[in-house]
């Protein structure tokens, strides 16, 4: 058993100038995990995240956005201290009390049509993460279709595209 206390403070600012909207975000987070009934060590982590973005309304109903961020994610109690079966995922999880925070550097570009019956958005992104936390399959199979995973860290890069399309067929339901 553990008791996690997490406190954060953040600020988000936005400034509009003609067809450009500038956005700035900053967050500081402090986390403590107190271990109960175990010899495992307590953990204290802190993290700072920052983001900057710009949105350009280049035509009626359309905009183009770009954002850059540096984010930190703190390890949670399960990643640090897990030691046993997890029935929902049919795994036996092995925590790692030596885990540190993740730090990611991200860039995203987004095109949006945000007015009218047809709306859509398309985003391209890249996230470079130092010390990415993940459950690695150890290859051990203790039985009953369970597999053993051990939490560890390594660098990772995620690249991708996301899209959304919506169409409004009516202006509402009759009363």
C-alpha positions in Angstrom: 0.0 0.0 0.0 1.1 3.6 -0.8 -0.2 7.1 -0.3 0.5 9.5 -3.2 0.3 13.2 -2.7 0.5 15.3 -5.9 0.5 19.1 -6.0 0.8 21.3 -9.1 0.6 24.9 -10.1 0.2 26.1 -13.6 -0.4 29.2 -15.7 -1.9 29.5 -19.2 -1.8 32.7 -21.1 -3.2 33.6 -24.5 -2.8 36.7 -26.6 -4.7 37.6 -29.8 -3.0 39.9 -32.4 -4.9 40.3 -35.7 -5.2 36.8 -37.2 -2.7 35.2 -34.8 -3.3 33.8 -31.3 -0.3 33.1 -29.1 -0.5 30.6 -26.3 2.0 30.0 -23.5 1.7 27.4 -20.7 3.9 26.5 -17.7 3.3 23.9 -15.0 5.3 22.8 -11.9 4.4 19.6 -10.1 5.5 18.0 -6.8 4.8 14.4 -6.0 5.5 12.3 -2.9 4.7 8.6 -2.5 4.8 7.2 1.0 5.1 3.4 1.2 3.2 1.7 3.9 4.0 -1.7 5.4 7.1 -2.3 3.3 10.8 -1.8 3.2 10.6 -0.1 -0.2 11.9 3.5 -0.2 9.5 6.5 -0.2 9.8 8.7 -3.4 9.7 12.4 -4.0 9.7 13.7 -7.5 9.1 17.1 -9.1 8.7 18.1 -12.8 8.4 21.2 -14.9 6.5 21.5 -18.2 6.3 24.4 -20.7 4.6 24.9 -24.0 4.3 27.6 -26.6 2.0 27.7 -29.6 0.6 29.9 -32.3 -2.7 29.6 -34.2 -3.2 31.5 -37.5 -6.8 32.1 -38.7 -5.7 32.3 -42.4 -9.3 32.2 -43.8 -12.9 32.2 -42.6 -13.6 28.9 -40.8 -9.9 27.7 -41.1 -6.8 27.9 -39.0 -3.4 26.5 -38.8 -1.6 25.8 -35.5 1.9 24.9 -34.4 3.0 24.0 -30.8 6.2 23.1 -29.1 6.4 21.7 -25.6 8.8 20.2 -23.1 6.9 18.0 -20.7 7.8 15.9 -17.7 5.9 12.9 -16.4 6.5 11.5 -12.9 6.4 7.8 -12.3 3.3 6.5 -10.5 3.2 4.1 -7.6 2.3 1.1 -9.8 5.4 1.6 -12.0 7.6 2.0 -8.9 6.3 -0.7 -6.6 4.0 -3.2 -8.4 4.8 -6.8 -7.5 2.1 -9.3 -8.5 -0.7 -10.3 -10.9 -2.9 -7.8 -12.8 -5.9 -9.9 -13.9 -7.3 -7.3 -16.4 -4.2 -7.4 -18.5 -3.2 -11.0 -17.6 0.3 -9.8 -16.5 2.4 -10.1 -13.5 3.9 -6.6 -13.0 7.3 -6.0 -11.5 7.8 -2.4 -10.4 11.1 -0.6 -10.4 11.8 1.8 -7.5 14.8 3.3 -9.4 12.6 4.9 -12.1 13.0 8.7 -12.7 10.8 11.2 -14.5 10.3 11.2 -18.2 11.2 14.3 -20.2 9.6 14.7 -23.7 10.2 17.3 -26.4 7.2 17.6 -28.7 6.2 19.4 -31.9 2.7 19.4 -33.4 1.2 21.0 -36.6 -2.6 21.1 -37.0 -4.9 22.2 -39.8 -8.6 22.8 -38.8 -11.9 23.6 -40.5 -13.9 24.6 -37.5 -17.2 26.1 -38.8 -20.0 24.8 -40.9 -21.8 21.5 -41.3 -18.5 19.7 -42.2 -15.6 20.2 -39.8 -12.3 18.5 -39.7 -8.8 18.6 -38.3 -5.5 16.9 -39.3 -2.4 16.9 -37.0 1.1 15.7 -37.5 3.3 15.3 -34.4 6.6 14.1 -33.1 7.4 13.3 -29.5 11.0 12.6 -28.4 11.0 11.1 -24.9 14.1 10.7 -22.7 13.7 8.0 -20.0 10.3 6.7 -21.3 8.7 4.4 -18.7 7.2 1.2 -20.1 6.4 -2.4 -19.1 8.9 -4.6 -20.9 7.8 -8.2 -21.5 10.5 -10.4 -19.8 9.5 -13.5 -21.8 8.5 -15.4 -18.7 5.2 -17.2 -18.8 4.4 -18.5 -15.3 1.1 -20.1 -16.4 -2.6 -19.4 -16.9 -1.8 -17.3 -20.0 0.0 -14.7 -17.8 3.2 -12.9 -18.9 5.7 -11.1 -16.7 6.4 -7.4 -17.4 9.0 -5.3 -15.7 8.9 -1.5 -15.7 12.0 0.1 -17.0 13.1 3.2 -18.9 14.6 3.9 -22.4 14.6 6.7 -24.9 11.7 6.7 -27.4 10.4 8.6 -30.4 6.7 8.7 -31.4 5.7 10.1 -34.8 2.2 10.1 -36.2 -0.8 11.7 -37.7 -4.3 12.2 -36.2 -7.5 13.2 -38.0 -11.1 13.9 -37.2 -14.1 14.5 -39.5 -17.6 15.5 -38.3 -20.7 16.3 -40.2 -23.8 17.8 -38.7 -26.9 16.5 -40.6 -29.5 18.6 -38.8 -29.7 21.8 -36.8 -31.4 20.0 -33.9 -34.4 17.9 -33.1 -37.9 19.2 -33.4 -39.6 20.1 -30.1 
